[in-house]
Amino acid sequence: MTSDNESGLPPEADAYEGEVTEPPENSRFVIRSRESVDANETRNLQIKRMFDSSEGLFESGLNFVLYNKLPVGETNVRHVHEDIEKIYYFLSGEAEIDCGPWRKNASAGDFLFFPAAIPHQILNIGSVDLEFIVVASKVSAEAEGMSNGGLKAE
């Protein structure tokens, strides 16, 4: 969504006039509780797929949203998404993050961006379960991965 003002904020919208009701079952306005979604276990990572593009909710490159839990001392499998970039938000715990040749720590309250086409992995280095939300989107252009040493284009 683009803005039509200098502040970068979206334009204001008029208040809704009419009867306010619960959204119908087929509405694209959806709220889900973490408890309402079954978990899938992959090795040692518990994944709850909260939203998925196959549901027809998104009008963008948004692909999926996950709620993940990784036990103390565990790691997910190092993997790569050739055309998916992801943003993580850490709810609890501490993590050691590997992204390509780089390593950095993150903790509760931190946001993380994983670019497409770069292998990555997370290790729980804290004393509690690492809980995090993942929002994934298809890239809008060809993924650059580690070209140019994985650095931003000048």
C-alpha positions as CSV (number, residue, x, y, z in Angstrom):
1,M,0.0,0.0,0.0
2,T,1.4,3.4,-0.9
3,S,0.9,6.6,1.0
4,D,-0.4,9.8,-0.4
5,N,1.2,12.1,2.2
6,E,4.7,13.1,3.2
7,S,4.7,11.3,6.5
8,G,4.7,7.9,4.9
9,L,1.5,6.9,6.8
10,P,-1.4,5.5,5.0
11,P,-4.3,7.8,4.3
12,E,-7.0,8.1,7.0
13,A,-10.3,6.2,6.3
14,D,-13.7,7.3,7.3
15,A,-15.4,5.4,10.2
16,Y,-17.5,2.5,9.2
17,E,-21.2,3.4,9.1
18,G,-23.6,0.5,9.5
19,E,-24.1,-2.5,11.6
20,V,-21.0,-4.1,13.0
21,T,-21.1,-7.9,13.1
22,E,-18.8,-10.9,13.4
23,P,-17.0,-11.7,10.2
24,P,-18.6,-14.6,8.2
25,E,-16.8,-17.9,8.0
26,N,-15.5,-17.2,4.5
27,S,-14.2,-13.7,5.4
28,R,-10.5,-12.8,4.8
29,F,-10.5,-11.1,8.2
30,V,-9.3,-13.9,10.4
31,I,-8.0,-14.1,14.0
32,R,-6.6,-17.4,15.2
33,S,-5.4,-18.4,18.6
34,R,-2.2,-20.3,18.9
35,E,-4.1,-23.0,20.7
36,S,-6.5,-23.5,17.9
37,V,-3.8,-24.8,15.4
38,D,-2.3,-28.3,15.6
39,A,1.4,-28.5,15.8
40,N,3.6,-30.4,13.3
41,E,6.9,-31.8,14.7
42,T,9.8,-31.7,12.3
43,R,12.8,-33.3,13.9
44,N,12.8,-31.2,17.1
45,L,11.0,-28.0,15.9
46,Q,7.3,-27.6,16.7
47,I,5.6,-25.7,13.9
48,K,2.1,-24.3,13.9
49,R,1.2,-23.0,10.4
50,M,-1.1,-20.1,11.5
51,F,-1.8,-18.9,8.0
52,D,-1.0,-20.2,4.5
53,S,-1.4,-18.7,1.0
54,S,-3.4,-21.7,0.0
55,E,-6.2,-20.4,2.1
56,G,-6.7,-17.5,-0.3
57,L,-6.4,-14.8,2.3
58,F,-3.5,-12.9,0.8
59,E,-3.4,-10.4,-2.1
60,S,0.4,-10.2,-2.0
61,G,3.5,-12.3,-2.1
62,L,2.8,-13.4,1.5
63,N,3.3,-17.1,1.6
64,F,2.8,-18.3,5.2
65,V,2.9,-17.3,8.9
66,L,4.2,-19.8,11.5
67,Y,4.4,-20.0,15.3
68,N,7.5,-22.0,16.2
69,K,8.9,-23.5,19.3
70,L,12.5,-24.9,19.6
71,P,13.6,-26.6,22.8
72,V,16.7,-25.6,24.8
73,G,19.9,-26.8,23.1
74,E,18.2,-27.8,19.9
75,T,18.6,-26.5,16.3
76,N,16.5,-26.6,13.2
77,V,17.9,-28.1,10.0
78,R,20.1,-25.8,8.0
79,H,18.0,-25.0,4.9
80,V,17.5,-22.6,2.1
81,H,14.4,-21.1,0.4
82,E,15.3,-20.1,-3.2
83,D,12.4,-17.6,-3.6
84,I,11.1,-17.0,0.0
85,E,12.4,-14.3,2.4
86,K,11.4,-14.4,6.0
87,I,11.0,-12.1,9.0
88,Y,11.2,-13.7,12.5
89,Y,10.0,-12.1,15.7
90,F,11.3,-13.8,18.9
91,L,8.8,-14.1,21.7
92,S,11.0,-15.9,24.3
93,G,14.5,-17.3,24.6
94,E,17.9,-16.7,23.1
95,A,19.2,-17.9,19.7
96,E,22.4,-18.2,17.8
97,I,21.5,-17.4,14.1
98,D,23.6,-18.6,11.2
99,C,22.9,-17.0,7.8
100,G,25.3,-17.9,5.0
101,P,28.8,-17.2,6.4
102,W,27.5,-15.0,9.3
103,R,26.6,-15.7,12.9
104,K,24.8,-13.4,15.3
105,N,22.7,-13.8,18.5
106,A,19.1,-12.7,18.9
107,S,16.7,-12.8,21.9
108,A,13.1,-12.1,22.9
109,G,11.9,-8.8,21.4
110,D,14.3,-9.0,18.4
111,F,13.2,-9.1,14.8
112,L,15.3,-10.9,12.2
113,F,15.3,-10.8,8.4
114,F,16.4,-13.9,6.4
115,P,17.0,-13.0,2.8
116,A,16.0,-15.5,0.1
117,A,18.6,-18.0,-1.4
118,I,20.9,-17.9,1.6
119,P,21.2,-21.1,3.8
120,H,20.2,-20.4,7.4
121,Q,19.8,-22.2,10.8
122,I,18.8,-21.4,14.4
123,L,20.2,-22.8,17.6
124,N,18.4,-22.3,21.0
125,I,21.3,-21.2,23.3
126,G,19.0,-20.0,26.1
127,S,17.5,-21.6,29.2
128,V,13.9,-21.7,28.0
129,D,12.1,-22.8,24.8
130,L,12.8,-20.4,21.9
131,E,9.4,-19.2,20.7
132,F,9.2,-17.2,17.5
133,I,6.8,-16.1,14.8
134,V,7.8,-16.4,11.1
135,V,6.3,-14.3,8.3
136,A,7.3,-15.5,4.8
137,S,6.9,-13.9,1.5
138,K,7.8,-14.7,-2.1
139,V,10.5,-12.4,-3.5
140,S,9.2,-9.9,-6.1
141,A,12.4,-10.2,-8.2
142,E,15.2,-12.7,-8.7
143,A,16.7,-13.6,-5.3
144,E,20.3,-12.4,-5.1
145,G,21.4,-14.9,-2.4
146,M,25.2,-14.7,-1.8
147,S,25.9,-12.8,-5.1
148,N,28.0,-9.8,-4.3
149,G,29.1,-11.6,-1.1
150,G,25.6,-11.3,0.3
151,L,25.9,-7.6,0.6
152,K,23.3,-5.0,-0.3
153,A,23.5,-3.7,-3.8
154,E,25.2,-0.3,-4.0
